[in-house]
Amino acid sequence: MAASPLPTSGTREFIEYVARMLVRSDDDIHLTESVEGNVVVYTLKLPSDEVGRVIGREGRIIRSIRSLLRAAAARQGARIVLEVE
């Protein structure tokens, strides 16, 4: 029996916390979530001058964040996708 992929507040809080620690102006962070089948999609909207801080050099930071989210989702039997706009 697979668990239903419902967005948890812990996942949302984790993404918001990490984003707030990386950007200068944390008031401009907007995180939305949607469920599409077995996938939970989080969309992180940032000002254009702050996007580079979250992505990091050669995408290292965002890759690390996504890796942590993937590991947490695997324990719940779901899939989590993080998009940055």
C-alpha positions in Angstrom: 0.0 0.0 0.0 1.6 3.3 -1.1 1.1 6.5 0.8 -0.8 9.2 -0.9 1.5 12.1 -2.0 0.1 14.9 0.1 2.3 18.0 0.6 3.4 18.1 4.2 4.0 21.2 6.2 7.5 20.0 7.1 8.5 19.8 3.4 7.1 23.3 2.8 8.8 24.7 5.9 12.1 23.1 4.9 12.1 24.7 1.4 11.1 28.1 2.8 13.7 27.9 5.5 16.5 27.1 3.1 15.4 29.8 0.6 15.2 32.4 3.4 18.8 31.5 4.5 20.1 31.9 1.0 18.6 35.1 -0.2 19.0 38.7 1.0 15.4 39.8 1.0 13.3 37.0 2.4 10.0 39.0 2.0 10.0 38.3 -1.7 9.9 34.5 -1.5 6.6 32.9 -2.6 6.2 29.1 -2.5 3.3 27.3 -4.1 2.5 23.6 -4.2 0.3 21.4 -6.4 -0.3 17.7 -6.6 -0.3 16.1 -10.0 -0.9 12.4 -9.7 1.9 10.8 -7.6 4.0 14.0 -7.8 4.0 17.0 -5.5 5.3 20.1 -7.4 6.7 23.0 -5.4 7.3 26.3 -7.3 9.6 28.8 -5.6 9.2 32.3 -7.0 12.1 34.7 -6.3 13.2 38.1 -7.5 15.5 37.7 -10.6 18.6 39.0 -8.7 18.2 36.3 -6.0 17.7 33.3 -8.2 21.4 32.8 -8.6 21.9 32.5 -4.8 19.4 29.5 -4.7 20.8 27.8 -7.8 24.4 28.2 -6.9 27.5 27.7 -9.0 26.8 25.1 -11.7 23.5 24.3 -9.9 25.1 22.7 -6.9 22.9 24.3 -4.3 19.6 23.5 -6.0 20.8 20.0 -6.8 21.5 19.4 -3.1 18.1 20.7 -2.1 16.4 18.5 -4.6 18.4 15.5 -3.5 17.3 16.0 0.1 13.6 16.4 -1.0 13.9 13.3 -3.1 15.1 11.3 -0.2 12.3 12.6 2.1 9.7 11.8 -0.6 11.0 8.3 -1.1 10.3 7.5 2.5 6.6 8.6 1.9 6.3 6.7 -1.3 5.8 9.9 -3.3 7.9 12.1 -5.6 8.7 15.8 -5.0 9.7 18.3 -7.7 11.1 21.7 -6.9 11.0 24.4 -9.6 12.6 27.8 -9.3 11.2 30.8 -11.2 
